[in-house]
Amino acid sequence: MLTAAGLGLLLGVRHAADPDHLAAVSAIAARQGSHARTAAVGLAWGLGHALVVVTAGALLVLLGQNVPEGAASALEAGVGLVLIGLGVGNLRGARATATARAPRGGWRSFAVGAVHGLAGTAGLALLALAAMPTPAAAVAYLAVFSLGSLLGMLSVSLGLGVPLGWAAARPRGPQVLSVATGLLAVVCGSWLVWAGGSALG
């Protein structure tokens, strides 16, 4: 039988594979140009996500506070806007040559991971409080969950690096990747904006 820590780790790994997370990392990784940079993008996303979940989640748990539903929906919509921005950037850069890469993808991925973490912290904090017997245990659960999401996204990005690297080496591959990942990010982002707006309405 899984312990609470083991379950938190597995849920964190699973959380990394959410469609909006994959869309964000794919959009950034598609413009990096190497397997190592793609892995760095996933690691940076995981670090940004983990840092925000642990710090913001711990504050919510220890202070006994909760994020209002409207604010949580607005944060989700904000994630959608970030995704749309990433997608539009890829679509605009689709005509760039294979050497026109984004050298600061790691920092961008860290920021996007942090935004995702902020949007999901309220629900995670409530889950941790409900599942754990004490606030300290809930904070520990958040830390283990965040570690799982970091490991999950690193694994996902390593996996993405193989097909992305192969496609980038093909004629017009970088342009095709930019368009495909850009469209994916725009679609996912638009859905999140719609869902967040509907919840606010």
PASEBA-1860 file (N, C-alpha, C; in nm, 3 decimals):
! residues 201
1> MLTAAGLG> 0.084/-0.119/0.000/0.000/0.000/0.000/0.088/0.125/0.000 ~ 0.052/0.222/-0.081/0.132/0.343/-0.092/0.121/0.427/0.034 ~ 0.234/0.483/0.076/0.231/0.580/0.184/0.184/0.714/0.128 ~ 0.157/0.808/0.220/0.115/0.941/0.175/0.225/1.007/0.093 ~ 0.352/0.986/0.134/0.463/1.044/0.059/0.473/0.983/-0.080 ~ 0.459/0.851/-0.088/0.464/0.786/-0.218/0.352/0.830/-0.309 ~ 0.233/0.843/-0.252/0.119/0.889/-0.332/0.141/1.032/-0.379 ~ 0.192/1.118/-0.291/0.218/1.256/-0.330/0.320/1.264/-0.442
9> LLLGVRHA> 0.424/1.181/-0.434/0.527/1.179/-0.538/0.467/1.137/-0.672 ~ 0.387/1.030/-0.670/0.326/0.981/-0.795/0.228/1.083/-0.853 ~ 0.150/1.147/-0.767/0.057/1.249/-0.816/0.132/1.367/-0.874 ~ 0.246/1.401/-0.815/0.326/1.509/-0.870/0.379/1.476/-1.008 ~ 0.428/1.352/-1.024/0.476/1.308/-1.155/0.363/1.316/-1.257 ~ 0.244/1.268/-1.217/0.128/1.272/-1.307/0.089/1.416/-1.339 ~ 0.098/1.503/-1.241/0.061/1.644/-1.259/0.145/1.710/-1.368 ~ 0.271/1.670/-1.377/0.360/1.730/-1.476/0.311/1.706/-1.619
17> ADPDHLAA> 0.235/1.599/-1.639/0.190/1.564/-1.774/0.055/1.625/-1.810 ~ 0.005/1.720/-1.731/-0.120/1.788/-1.767/-0.104/1.857/-1.903 ~ -0.210/1.862/-1.983/-0.198/1.917/-2.119/-0.142/2.059/-2.125 ~ -0.184/2.147/-2.033/-0.134/2.285/-2.039/0.014/2.291/-2.005 ~ 0.062/2.203/-1.917/0.204/2.199/-1.886/0.284/2.152/-2.007 ~ 0.236/2.047/-2.072/0.304/1.995/-2.190/0.306/2.099/-2.302 ~ 0.195/2.170/-2.317/0.189/2.270/-2.423/0.290/2.382/-2.398 ~ 0.302/2.425/-2.272/0.395/2.532/-2.240/0.539/2.489/-2.262
25> VSAIAARQ> 0.576/2.373/-2.209/0.715/2.327/-2.222/0.749/2.296/-2.368 ~ 0.655/2.238/-2.441/0.679/2.208/-2.582/0.703/2.335/-2.662 ~ 0.625/2.439/-2.634/0.638/2.564/-2.707/0.775/2.626/-2.684 ~ 0.826/2.616/-2.562/0.958/2.673/-2.532/1.068/2.581/-2.585 ~ 1.054/2.450/-2.563/1.157/2.355/-2.601/1.176/2.347/-2.752 ~ 1.069/2.370/-2.829/1.077/2.358/-2.974/1.176/2.455/-3.035 ~ 1.212/2.560/-2.961/1.301/2.662/-3.016/1.441/2.657/-2.954 ~ 1.473/2.550/-2.884/1.602/2.543/-2.815/1.713/2.482/-2.899
33> GSHARTAA> 1.680/2.384/-2.984/1.779/2.335/-3.078/1.868/2.222/-3.031 ~ 1.854/2.174/-2.909/1.936/2.060/-2.865/1.864/1.983/-2.755 ~ 1.902/1.857/-2.739/1.841/1.772/-2.637/1.872/1.826/-2.498 ~ 1.996/1.872/-2.479/2.035/1.924/-2.347/1.954/2.048/-2.310 ~ 1.932/2.137/-2.406/1.853/2.257/-2.377/1.707/2.223/-2.351 ~ 1.658/2.122/-2.421/1.520/2.078/-2.396/1.506/2.024/-2.254 ~ 1.604/1.945/-2.210/1.602/1.894/-2.073/1.610/2.009/-1.974 ~ 1.692/2.110/-2.005/1.705/2.225/-1.916/1.573/2.301/-1.904
41> VGLAWGLG> 1.498/2.307/-2.012/1.367/2.373/-2.010/1.273/2.301/-1.914 ~ 1.269/2.167/-1.921/1.183/2.090/-1.831/1.225/2.105/-1.687 ~ 1.356/2.102/-1.662/1.406/2.119/-1.526/1.371/2.258/-1.472 ~ 1.387/2.359/-1.555/1.356/2.496/-1.511/1.207/2.512/-1.481 ~ 1.121/2.453/-1.566/0.977/2.459/-1.539/0.946/2.394/-1.406 ~ 1.004/2.276/-1.383/0.979/2.205/-1.258/1.026/2.282/-1.137 ~ 1.140/2.348/-1.147/1.191/2.427/-1.035/1.101/2.546/-1.005 ~ 1.058/2.617/-1.111/0.969/2.731/-1.091/0.837/2.688/-1.030
49> HALVVVTA> 0.782/2.580/-1.079/0.656/2.527/-1.028/0.671/2.484/-0.882 ~ 0.778/2.409/-0.852/0.798/2.359/-0.716/0.818/2.471/-0.617 ~ 0.897/2.570/-0.653/0.925/2.681/-0.563/0.798/2.753/-0.521 ~ 0.711/2.780/-0.617/0.588/2.852/-0.587/0.490/2.766/-0.509 ~ 0.476/2.639/-0.549/0.381/2.551/-0.479/0.421/2.535/-0.332 ~ 0.548/2.513/-0.307/0.593/2.491/-0.170/0.580/2.619/-0.086 ~ 0.626/2.732/-0.139/0.623/2.855/-0.059/0.481/2.908/-0.042 ~ 0.408/2.924/-0.153/0.272/2.977/-0.143/0.180/2.878/-0.074
57> GALLVLLG> 0.194/2.749/-0.107/0.111/2.648/-0.044/0.135/2.639/0.105 ~ 0.262/2.646/0.147/0.293/2.642/0.289/0.233/2.761/0.363 ~ 0.239/2.878/0.302/0.179/2.997/0.364/0.028/2.978/0.383 ~ -0.038/2.928/0.280/-0.183/2.906/0.290/-0.216/2.805/0.398 ~ -0.139/2.697/0.403/-0.165/2.592/0.501/-0.139/2.642/0.643 ~ -0.025/2.703/0.666/0.014/2.744/0.801/-0.070/2.860/0.853 ~ -0.115/2.947/0.761/-0.199/3.059/0.804/-0.348/3.023/0.805 ~ -0.381/2.904/0.756/-0.521/2.862/0.752/-0.606/2.944/0.658
65> QNVPEGAA> -0.544/2.993/0.552/-0.614/3.077/0.456/-0.648/2.999/0.331 ~ -0.740/3.052/0.253/-0.778/2.991/0.127/-0.790/3.099/0.021 ~ -0.760/3.064/-0.102/-0.772/3.158/-0.213/-0.917/3.161/-0.259 ~ -0.980/3.278/-0.267/-1.119/3.285/-0.315/-1.133/3.221/-0.453 ~ -1.249/3.162/-0.476/-1.271/3.093/-0.602/-1.252/3.185/-0.722 ~ -1.296/3.308/-0.709/-1.280/3.402/-0.819/-1.134/3.430/-0.850 ~ -1.052/3.443/-0.746/-0.910/3.467/-0.767/-0.843/3.346/-0.831 ~ -0.882/3.228/-0.787/-0.825/3.106/-0.845/-0.860/3.095/-0.994
73> SALEAGVG> -0.983/3.130/-1.029/-1.025/3.127/-1.169/-0.949/3.231/-1.251 ~ -0.926/3.347/-1.191/-0.850/3.452/-1.260/-0.706/3.408/-1.285 ~ -0.647/3.338/-1.189/-0.512/3.287/-1.205/-0.505/3.183/-1.317 ~ -0.606/3.098/-1.325/-0.611/2.999/-1.434/-0.621/3.069/-1.569 ~ -0.703/3.173/-1.575/-0.713/3.250/-1.699/-0.580/3.316/-1.731 ~ -0.508/3.360/-1.627/-0.377/3.420/-1.649/-0.279/3.321/-1.708 ~ -0.285/3.196/-1.663/-0.202/3.091/-1.723/-0.237/3.076/-1.871 ~ -0.366/3.082/-1.901/-0.409/3.073/-2.041/-0.350/3.185/-2.126
81> LVLIGLGV> -0.348/3.306/-2.071/-0.291/3.419/-2.145/-0.141/3.400/-2.169 ~ -0.072/3.345/-2.069/0.071/3.317/-2.086/0.092/3.215/-2.198 ~ 0.008/3.111/-2.200/0.019/3.011/-2.306/-0.008/3.071/-2.443 ~ -0.108/3.155/-2.451/-0.138/3.220/-2.579/-0.019/3.304/-2.624 ~ 0.042/3.375/-2.529/0.160/3.455/-2.562/0.274/3.369/-2.615 ~ 0.298/3.255/-2.551/0.402/3.164/-2.600/0.369/3.113/-2.740 ~ 0.243/3.077/-2.759/0.203/3.025/-2.889/0.216/3.127/-2.999 ~ 0.172/3.249/-2.972/0.183/3.355/-3.073/0.330/3.383/-3.104
89> GNLRGARA> 0.415/3.378/-3.000/0.558/3.399/-3.024/0.616/3.293/-3.116 ~ 0.575/3.168/-3.097/0.623/3.061/-3.186/0.570/3.077/-3.328 ~ 0.444/3.116/-3.339/0.387/3.133/-3.473/0.454/3.249/-3.546 ~ 0.485/3.354/-3.475/0.552/3.469/-3.537/0.695/3.434/-3.577 ~ 0.756/3.342/-3.500/0.894/3.305/-3.530/0.906/3.185/-3.622 ~ 0.796/3.141/-3.679/0.798/3.019/-3.762/0.883/3.034/-3.887 ~ 0.906/3.158/-3.930/0.987/3.177/-4.051/1.135/3.189/-4.021 ~ 1.170/3.182/-3.893/1.311/3.195/-3.856/1.388/3.073/-3.903
97> TATARAPR> 1.517/3.091/-3.920/1.600/2.980/-3.964/1.632/2.890/-3.846 ~ 1.692/2.776/-3.875/1.723/2.680/-3.770/1.822/2.735/-3.668 ~ 1.898/2.839/-3.704/1.996/2.896/-3.611/1.936/3.003/-3.524 ~ 1.815/3.044/-3.552/1.750/3.149/-3.473/1.678/3.086/-3.355 ~ 1.755/3.061/-3.249/1.700/2.994/-3.134/1.674/3.093/-3.020 ~ 1.610/3.041/-2.916/1.579/3.122/-2.799/1.676/3.086/-2.686 ~ 1.786/3.161/-2.666/1.889/3.122/-2.572/1.847/3.127/-2.427 ~ 1.738/3.196/-2.396/1.697/3.210/-2.257/1.572/3.127/-2.227
105> GGWRSFAV> 1.561/3.014/-2.293/1.445/2.930/-2.272/1.432/2.880/-2.131 ~ 1.547/2.857/-2.063/1.542/2.810/-1.925/1.476/2.909/-1.832 ~ 1.514/3.035/-1.843/1.453/3.138/-1.758/1.306/3.157/-1.791 ~ 1.274/3.150/-1.918/1.133/3.164/-1.957/1.052/3.047/-1.904 ~ 1.108/2.927/-1.913/1.038/2.810/-1.863/1.022/2.816/-1.711 ~ 1.123/2.866/-1.640/1.113/2.883/-1.494/0.995/2.975/-1.460 ~ 0.985/3.087/-1.532/0.876/3.182/-1.505/0.740/3.121/-1.536 ~ 0.730/3.047/-1.646/0.603/2.985/-1.682/0.565/2.877/-1.581
113> GAVHGLAG> 0.664/2.800/-1.536/0.637/2.701/-1.433/0.589/2.765/-1.304 ~ 0.648/2.880/-1.269/0.606/2.953/-1.149/0.461/3.000/-1.161 ~ 0.424/3.048/-1.279/0.287/3.094/-1.300/0.190/2.976/-1.288 ~ 0.227/2.862/-1.346/0.143/2.743/-1.333/0.129/2.700/-1.187 ~ 0.241/2.707/-1.115/0.237/2.671/-0.974/0.147/2.761/-0.894 ~ 0.153/2.891/-0.923/0.068/2.986/-0.850/-0.079/2.959/-0.876 ~ -0.113/2.927/-1.000/-0.253/2.901/-1.034/-0.307/2.775/-0.967 ~ -0.219/2.676/-0.945/-0.268/2.550/-0.889/-0.249/2.534/-0.740
121> TAGLALLA> -0.187/2.634/-0.676/-0.153/2.619/-0.535/-0.275/2.606/-0.445 ~ -0.380/2.683/-0.472/-0.497/2.682/-0.385/-0.557/2.542/-0.373 ~ -0.578/2.476/-0.488/-0.634/2.342/-0.486/-0.542/2.242/-0.420 ~ -0.412/2.254/-0.445/-0.316/2.162/-0.385/-0.311/2.177/-0.233 ~ -0.318/2.303/-0.187/-0.315/2.326/-0.042/-0.437/2.265/0.025 ~ -0.554/2.280/-0.037/-0.675/2.220/0.018/-0.665/2.068/0.021 ~ -0.612/2.010/-0.086/-0.595/1.865/-0.093/-0.500/1.817/0.017 ~ -0.390/1.890/0.034/-0.293/1.851/0.135/-0.353/1.857/0.275
129> LAAMPTPA> -0.429/1.962/0.303/-0.492/1.975/0.435/-0.593/1.864/0.460 ~ -0.667/1.828/0.355/-0.768/1.723/0.370/-0.705/1.586/0.389 ~ -0.589/1.565/0.326/-0.528/1.433/0.328/-0.435/1.410/0.447 ~ -0.381/1.518/0.503/-0.280/1.505/0.607/-0.337/1.540/0.746 ~ -0.284/1.477/0.852/-0.339/1.499/0.986/-0.300/1.632/1.050 ~ -0.188/1.691/1.007/-0.142/1.817/1.067/-0.096/1.912/0.958 ~ -0.092/2.043/0.987/-0.039/2.139/0.889/0.105/2.108/0.847 ~ 0.189/2.065/0.943/0.327/2.032/0.908/0.332/1.916/0.808
137> AAVAYLAV> 0.248/1.818/0.829/0.242/1.706/0.735/0.191/1.750/0.599 ~ 0.098/1.846/0.599/0.046/1.898/0.473/0.155/1.970/0.394 ~ 0.238/2.048/0.464/0.348/2.117/0.398/0.448/2.015/0.341 ~ 0.476/1.910/0.419/0.566/1.805/0.371/0.508/1.738/0.247 ~ 0.377/1.718/0.246/0.310/1.658/0.129/0.329/1.747/0.006 ~ 0.313/1.879/0.025/0.333/1.972/-0.086/0.476/1.964/-0.140 ~ 0.572/1.950/-0.049/0.711/1.940/-0.092/0.735/1.814/-0.173 ~ 0.680/1.701/-0.127/0.698/1.575/-0.199/0.626/1.580/-0.334
145> FSLGSLLG> 0.507/1.637/-0.336/0.432/1.653/-0.460/0.512/1.737/-0.560 ~ 0.571/1.845/-0.511/0.649/1.933/-0.598/0.771/1.862/-0.653 ~ 0.836/1.779/-0.570/0.948/1.700/-0.617/0.904/1.606/-0.728 ~ 0.788/1.545/-0.709/0.735/1.457/-0.813/0.708/1.530/-0.943 ~ 0.651/1.651/-0.934/0.623/1.727/-1.055/0.752/1.769/-1.125 ~ 0.857/1.800/-1.045/0.986/1.835/-1.104/1.044/1.716/-1.179 ~ 1.045/1.599/-1.112/1.098/1.479/-1.176/1.015/1.440/-1.299 ~ 0.883/1.457/-1.287/0.796/1.426/-1.399/0.822/1.513/-1.519
153> MLSVSLGL> 0.836/1.643/-1.496/0.860/1.732/-1.610/0.998/1.712/-1.669 ~ 1.097/1.682/-1.585/1.230/1.651/-1.638/1.224/1.527/-1.727 ~ 1.151/1.426/-1.683/1.136/1.304/-1.763/1.062/1.333/-1.894 ~ 0.957/1.413/-1.884/0.881/1.447/-2.004/0.968/1.523/-2.104 ~ 1.045/1.619/-2.054/1.128/1.698/-2.144/1.238/1.614/-2.207 ~ 1.293/1.519/-2.131/1.391/1.428/-2.190/1.328/1.346/-2.301 ~ 1.204/1.302/-2.277/1.133/1.229/-2.381/1.102/1.315/-2.502 ~ 1.063/1.440/-2.477/1.033/1.531/-2.587/1.157/1.564/-2.669
161> GVPLGWAA> 1.272/1.563/-2.603/1.394/1.602/-2.672/1.426/1.514/-2.792 ~ 1.389/1.386/-2.785/1.420/1.294/-2.895/1.342/1.330/-3.022 ~ 1.207/1.333/-3.017/1.134/1.368/-3.140/1.156/1.512/-3.183 ~ 1.170/1.604/-3.086/1.193/1.744/-3.123/1.328/1.760/-3.193 ~ 1.430/1.691/-3.141/1.561/1.698/-3.204/1.561/1.637/-3.342 ~ 1.490/1.525/-3.356/1.482/1.461/-3.488/1.411/1.552/-3.587 ~ 1.299/1.609/-3.546/1.223/1.696/-3.636/1.301/1.822/-3.671 ~ 1.374/1.875/-3.574/1.450/1.999/-3.600/1.559/1.978/-3.703
169> ARPRGPQV> 1.608/1.854/-3.716/1.715/1.826/-3.812/1.664/1.804/-3.953 ~ 1.534/1.796/-3.969/1.475/1.776/-4.101/1.462/1.910/-4.172 ~ 1.456/1.909/-4.306/1.432/2.033/-4.379/1.303/2.101/-4.334 ~ 1.312/2.226/-4.302/1.201/2.308/-4.253/1.144/2.255/-4.120 ~ 1.218/2.166/-4.057/1.172/2.111/-3.930/1.148/2.216/-3.822 ~ 1.242/2.311/-3.801/1.220/2.412/-3.698/1.093/2.494/-3.721 ~ 1.066/2.527/-3.848/0.946/2.604/-3.878/0.820/2.524/-3.848 ~ 0.821/2.396/-3.886/0.705/2.311/-3.860/0.683/2.296/-3.709
177> LSVATGLL> 0.791/2.278/-3.634/0.780/2.266/-3.489/0.723/2.392/-3.427 ~ 0.771/2.507/-3.476/0.722/2.634/-3.422/0.572/2.650/-3.445 ~ 0.527/2.614/-3.564/0.385/2.626/-3.594/0.304/2.528/-3.511 ~ 0.347/2.402/-3.506/0.271/2.299/-3.434/0.261/2.330/-3.285 ~ 0.375/2.362/-3.223/0.373/2.390/-3.080/0.305/2.523/-3.051 ~ 0.316/2.617/-3.145/0.247/2.745/-3.127/0.096/2.728/-3.128 ~ 0.046/2.650/-3.223/-0.098/2.625/-3.229/-0.147/2.551/-3.106 ~ -0.069/2.453/-3.060/-0.107/2.378/-2.941/-0.117/2.470/-2.820
185> AVVCGSWL> -0.020/2.558/-2.805/-0.021/2.650/-2.692/-0.139/2.747/-2.700 ~ -0.168/2.797/-2.817/-0.280/2.889/-2.834/-0.412/2.821/-2.802 ~ -0.429/2.698/-2.850/-0.554/2.625/-2.824/-0.571/2.598/-2.675 ~ -0.467/2.547/-2.611/-0.475/2.519/-2.467/-0.497/2.647/-2.388 ~ -0.425/2.751/-2.426/-0.441/2.878/-2.356/-0.579/2.937/-2.372 ~ -0.634/2.928/-2.492/-0.769/2.981/-2.515/-0.873/2.906/-2.433 ~ -0.854/2.775/-2.421/-0.946/2.695/-2.340/-0.940/2.737/-2.193 ~ -0.818/2.760/-2.142/-0.804/2.801/-2.003/-0.865/2.938/-1.979
193> VWAGGSAL> -0.845/3.029/-2.073/-0.904/3.162/-2.059/-1.056/3.152/-2.059 ~ -1.110/3.071/-2.148/-1.255/3.052/-2.153/-1.307/2.989/-2.024 ~ -1.237/2.884/-1.976/-1.280/2.817/-1.854/-1.272/2.911/-1.734 ~ -1.164/2.987/-1.725/-1.152/3.082/-1.614/-1.254/3.191/-1.620 ~ -1.281/3.241/-1.740/-1.384/3.345/-1.755/-1.523/3.294/-1.723 ~ -1.550/3.169/-1.763/-1.681/3.111/-1.734/-1.702/3.095/-1.584 ~ -1.594/3.055/-1.514/-1.606/3.039/-1.368/-1.628/3.174/-1.300 ~ -1.563/3.278/-1.353/-1.580/3.411/-1.297/-1.721/3.463/-1.322
201> G> -1.777/3.425/-1.439/-1.910/3.473/-1.475/-2.018/3.398/-1.400
END
